[in-house]
Amino acid sequence: MIPDMPYSWTKTDPAQTTELHLWPHQSLQPRGYAGFILTTFVMILLPLIPLLGSVALWGLLPFLMLAVGGVWLALDRSRRNAQISEVLTLTDQRAHLIRRNPRGDVQEWDCNRYWARPEMHQQGGPVPYYVTLKGSGREVEIGAFLSEDERKALYDELVRALRN
């Protein structure tokens, strides 16, 4: 397994249930997010110091504030898009996948574990080495937000987990 993978396996002994929790990378934590916006704001305002008291300050200020606002909106959108989580629950009989999307809607997939199988599409998917789970007449994606190496490792782990 690649270190610091954005997923983890947990096993509860009494019920023999195994869960796989997946989440996208979030390299910018909330404190770093606020710090980056503040630093951007200060760095944009520094060149305005010589313009204090002049009319040119008021001509440039709206555009510079628009730039700070654009950075804030882009980072906020990126943060909201990273609010995806996927949970694959494997019991002796069932394989159940729940995906919570950034807007709060939930997608579910359920299958008899015996018929569930992971598939890797090296080409032709939205991303290289696209991993899906197939069963009950449906094929659903899993971990599409992971990097290419992480999807390869995830596929190998899914094959082993569903085989046991």
C-alpha positions in Angstrom: 0.0 0.0 0.0 1.2 3.5 -0.8 1.8 5.5 2.4 -0.8 8.2 3.3 -3.5 6.9 1.0 -6.7 8.8 1.1 -8.6 5.7 2.1 -8.7 3.3 5.0 -9.9 -0.2 5.7 -11.6 -1.0 9.0 -12.9 -4.4 10.2 -15.4 -5.0 13.0 -14.8 -8.5 14.4 -18.2 -9.4 15.8 -20.1 -8.8 12.6 -17.2 -9.7 10.2 -17.9 -6.5 8.4 -15.2 -4.7 6.5 -15.5 -1.1 5.5 -13.5 0.9 3.1 -13.6 4.7 3.5 -12.4 6.9 0.6 -12.0 10.6 0.5 -10.2 13.1 -1.9 -6.9 14.7 -1.0 -7.3 18.0 0.8 -3.8 19.5 0.9 -5.0 22.9 2.1 -6.5 22.6 5.6 -8.8 25.3 7.0 -6.1 27.2 8.8 -3.9 27.1 5.7 -6.8 28.3 3.6 -7.3 31.4 5.8 -3.6 32.0 5.9 -3.3 31.8 2.1 -6.2 34.3 1.6 -4.7 36.7 4.2 -1.2 36.4 2.6 -2.6 37.0 -0.9 -4.5 40.1 0.4 -1.4 41.6 2.1 0.9 40.9 -0.9 -1.6 42.5 -3.3 -1.9 45.6 -1.0 1.8 46.1 -0.5 2.4 47.8 -3.9 -0.5 50.2 -3.0 1.4 51.7 -0.1 3.2 54.4 -2.2 -0.2 55.3 -3.7 -1.9 56.2 -0.4 -3.6 59.5 -0.7 -3.7 59.5 -4.4 -6.5 59.1 -6.9 -4.7 56.1 -8.5 -5.2 54.1 -5.3 -9.0 54.2 -5.9 -8.6 53.3 -9.5 -6.5 50.2 -8.8 -8.2 49.0 -5.5 -11.4 47.5 -7.1 -9.3 45.4 -9.5 -7.0 44.2 -6.8 -10.0 43.3 -4.5 -11.6 41.5 -7.4 -8.4 39.4 -7.7 -8.5 38.5 -4.0 -12.2 37.7 -4.3 -11.4 35.4 -7.3 -8.7 33.5 -5.4 -11.1 33.1 -2.5 -13.9 31.8 -4.7 -11.6 29.4 -6.5 -10.2 28.0 -3.3 -13.7 27.8 -1.8 -15.1 25.9 -4.8 -12.1 23.5 -4.7 -12.7 22.9 -1.0 -16.5 22.3 -1.5 -15.8 19.9 -4.4 -13.5 17.9 -2.1 -16.4 17.1 0.2 -16.9 13.7 -1.4 -16.9 10.5 0.6 -17.3 6.9 -0.4 -17.9 4.0 1.9 -17.8 0.4 0.7 -19.2 -2.1 3.3 -18.4 -5.7 2.8 -20.3 -8.4 4.8 -20.4 -12.1 4.3 -23.3 -11.7 2.0 -23.4 -8.2 0.7 -21.3 -5.5 -0.9 -22.8 -2.0 -0.4 -21.3 1.3 -1.7 -22.5 4.7 -0.5 -21.2 7.9 -2.2 -21.9 11.3 -0.6 -21.5 14.1 -3.2 -20.4 17.7 -2.5 -24.0 19.0 -2.8 -25.2 16.4 -0.2 -27.0 14.0 -2.5 -26.3 10.3 -1.8 -25.9 7.5 -4.3 -26.0 3.8 -3.3 -25.2 0.5 -4.9 -25.9 -2.9 -3.4 -24.9 -6.3 -4.6 -24.5 -9.9 -3.5 -20.9 -10.1 -2.5 -20.4 -13.3 -4.5 -21.2 -11.5 -7.8 -19.4 -8.3 -7.0 -16.2 -7.8 -8.9 -13.8 -4.9 -9.4 -12.8 -3.9 -12.9 -10.0 -1.7 -14.0 -10.4 0.2 -17.3 -6.8 1.2 -18.3 -8.2 3.4 -21.1 -11.6 4.6 -22.1 -12.8 5.9 -18.7 -12.8 9.5 -17.6 -9.4 8.9 -16.1 -6.6 6.4 -16.8 -6.9 3.2 -14.7 -10.5 3.9 -13.9 -11.8 1.5 -11.2 -15.4 0.3 -11.1 -17.4 -2.3 -9.2 -19.7 -4.5 -11.2 -22.7 -6.5 -10.0 -26.5 -6.7 -9.8 -26.6 -5.5 -13.4 -24.9 -2.2 -12.7 -21.4 -0.9 -12.9 -20.4 1.9 -10.5 -17.2 3.9 -10.2 -15.2 3.9 -7.0 -12.3 6.2 -6.1 -12.3 8.2 -9.4 -10.9 11.2 -7.4 -7.7 9.3 -6.5 -4.4 9.6 -8.3 -3.4 7.0 -10.9 -1.1 5.1 -8.6 -3.7 5.1 -5.8 -6.4 3.7 -8.1 -4.0 0.9 -9.1 -3.4 0.1 -5.4 -7.1 0.3 -4.6 -7.9 -2.1 -7.4 -5.5 -4.7 -6.1 -6.9 -4.3 -2.6 -10.5 -4.6 -3.8 -9.6 -7.8 -5.7 -8.1 -9.3 -2.5 -11.0 -8.1 -0.2 -13.7 -9.4 -2.5 -11.9 -12.7 -2.9 -11.7 -13.4 0.8 
